[in-house]
């Protein structure tokens, strides 16, 4: 696409990646542009997770993927004043908000109400709601800096916060997004790549059970490319799942030591 | 319980970790069975504990549980003994805030109600709510059920349940003497009027003497005093 070529000069060398998360599934020798941060097309940003960030909450987690920084607090199970209807199973209440300084231009980045309901749909399949009847679990996600691919980071961070709070889950939830830029499929896009994308696909899956809780596709896709993108994402999700588990185990063993 | 062999392993489990096959282990607390592939997965982050089956049972599978590392707040469940503080007394029920479930305190309070018929076991239609409870009393109760959308249903109709600690009208903590309405128990069942009106010895100070109470807030862990007969 002409628009893209003018921002980054197409060069003929293949960048040597400094940190490969996994071997490339497809050969990218014939693709002619370089990602702004020098990653391969099928290479995710290094993930940093930390649980127990917020003392006041029952559980919390902080995630940093490159420039995308998210903090999630979980309160509950607790009584909900708003709940007027009795329910046999627990309730989940999600709220996603962006700080005013989250984006490069000050002001609201994207639709918060939609993100909140999407987070709810992504998480409710993984929580064992029947273990806390009549009570509510509140999940509050705050995006501190939006550097691209925010929503998948919010989901992964929220599932870590839920595990930290001691809420019973079926499995951890990991999410990865893929952007379609012309003929290329680019995983874990940054905000610059997202602004040029033709379409995006976000998969939220439970890595150990190999089940998908949410799939969001926007833009124009052919079925073959959808399959390719899904395979890419599921593979990345299982690797992300391992990173998340090691973070939880580290936090658990650190809290047990004294 | 006979000697159950409990084995705690050194490994940490995270939600979604496979703990075993359904044919070999039974899921306990913190684990669940996935019916589509018959595997037992963990639900919490914590240490894995294996409990051997009780010797007489036909099921020879050990129970595997995950002990959560984080002591998070408890949630009232039917059958659990709770400590609650009475907030409102009406003619047929009393409203109470649940503060502790078993030995653990809750992070945020839950609301419970004690209905007139659940105050004691005998003569339940003759219960006078206002002489049984006053707002501010600490009560030990058992959770009858999840109740309705607003409150859990509590009951004090057992010997070891009832008002545990109260403040008199002068503001000092009251002592427990003998029995009120209850038949044989050492604890004052409900709140006996004798503690308030008829036995002046149990009210430490006369009414006209006002004293600033030393501890206004109710203690979280309440110990039960046995009665002197």
Interface residues (C-beta under 8 A of the other chain):
Chain A: X58 X59 X75 X77 X78 X79 X83 X84 X85 X86 X87 X128 X131 X132 X133 X134 X135 X163 X164 X165 X166 X168 X169 X170 X171 X172 X206 X207 X208 X209 X241 X244 X245 X248 X249 X252 X253 X255 X256
Chain B: X12 X14 X15 X16 X17 X18 X30 X32 X34 X41 X43 X44 X45 X46 X68 X69 X70 X72 X73 X75 X107 X108 X109 X110 X111 X146 X148 X149
